Amino acid sequence: MSNVRTYIGLGANLGDARATLTGAVHALGALPGASLAGVSRLYLTAPVEVTDQADFHNAVVALDVPAGPGANTGPIALLLALKSIERAFGRQDRIRYGPRELDLDLLIFGEEQMAVIRPEAGRSPDPEKATRLLEVPHPQAGRRLFVLAPLADLAPDLVPPGWTESVEATRARRQSIEGASAVRVIAEWDAGLGRWV
């Protein structure tokens, strides 16, 4: 079975967010058949929608994973794994866009473009998102600087399926709207140490 390059968005703003995201990177790299292909810089980002909360720590991981035996099976299997990792790190049910112990979003899965009903185990703990489709690429990725900035660290020239411009071009356009202070680099990933420094 072939492998596919995927990109996972990571976010947290409760507890020791930096340590949580570091642990999540290692958990992603330890998934069966997965191989860690890259880790973005770590960003401190202003919250969106619900602004009365702590800033978020955000990053993106490039992960090579098994494509799956049939249509949609790879993204669904990865989604289930992401939800399992969130639960292992104590993710609680909260309001949409509210505080998070750990948020893992499947942003891109190779050339896959899909929208399917989420299986029960892959549903979000957020009640407002519980029955939403699993959409790949993630439908909000191109509109969120906290996703685009770290994604551009890893794949600036990538044009995700359904997009009309590269990740870097989208990031630059979004940053001109949100402003440079919306995302701030706070650390670089050290692969030898296995953590941000």
Order of alpha helices (4+ residues) and beta strands (2+ residues): beta-alpha-beta-beta-beta-alpha-beta-beta-beta-alpha-alpha-beta-beta-beta
